[in-house]
Amino acid sequence: MTLVTGVPPADAARLVRELRRIAAAGGAMRAAAIEIQGDHREAVVRFLSESGYRVKIAGG
């Protein structure tokens, strides 16, 4: 599971769609976090960084 937190609510729906497309996996917005099925940290970090978001990787 790849979890993205701290996303502005106004951007959340668009980001869920984009991240699901990039990861070619299912995902949803739950409890103020975006959940993408599977370990897609590298792709998510790359996409968010290129989109202008400040990214911090947490966990193992």
C-alpha positions as CSV (number, residue, x, y, z in Angstrom):
1,M,0.0,0.0,0.0
2,T,1.3,3.4,-0.9
3,L,-0.1,6.2,1.2
4,V,0.0,9.9,0.3
5,T,-0.9,12.4,3.1
6,G,-1.0,16.2,3.3
7,V,-2.6,16.7,-0.1
8,P,-4.7,19.9,-0.4
9,P,-8.4,18.8,-0.5
10,A,-8.9,20.8,-3.7
11,D,-6.3,18.7,-5.5
12,A,-7.2,15.3,-4.0
13,A,-9.7,14.0,-6.5
14,R,-7.4,14.9,-9.5
15,L,-4.4,13.4,-7.8
16,V,-6.2,10.1,-7.0
17,R,-7.1,9.7,-10.7
18,E,-3.5,10.6,-11.9
19,L,-1.8,8.4,-9.3
20,R,-4.0,5.4,-10.1
21,R,-3.2,5.9,-13.8
22,I,0.5,6.2,-13.2
23,A,0.7,3.2,-10.9
24,A,-1.8,1.1,-13.0
25,A,-3.4,0.1,-9.8
26,G,-6.5,0.7,-7.7
27,G,-6.7,3.5,-5.2
28,A,-9.0,5.7,-3.2
29,M,-9.2,8.8,-1.0
30,R,-9.7,7.7,2.7
31,A,-9.5,9.7,5.9
32,A,-7.6,12.6,4.3
33,A,-5.1,10.3,2.7
34,I,-4.7,8.8,-0.8
35,E,-4.2,5.1,-0.8
36,I,-2.7,3.4,-3.9
37,Q,-2.6,-0.4,-4.0
38,G,0.9,-1.8,-4.1
39,D,4.4,-0.3,-3.5
40,H,4.6,2.6,-5.9
41,R,6.6,5.0,-3.9
42,E,9.2,5.8,-6.5
43,A,6.6,6.6,-9.2
44,V,4.5,8.6,-6.8
45,V,7.4,10.6,-5.5
46,R,8.6,11.3,-9.1
47,F,5.1,12.4,-10.2
48,L,4.4,14.6,-7.2
49,S,7.9,16.2,-7.3
50,E,7.5,17.0,-11.0
51,S,4.0,18.5,-10.2
52,G,5.5,20.9,-7.8
53,Y,4.7,19.2,-4.5
54,R,7.2,19.0,-1.6
55,V,7.7,15.2,-1.0
56,K,8.9,13.4,2.1
57,I,9.3,9.6,2.1
58,A,8.5,7.9,5.4
59,G,8.5,4.2,6.4
60,G,10.5,1.3,5.1
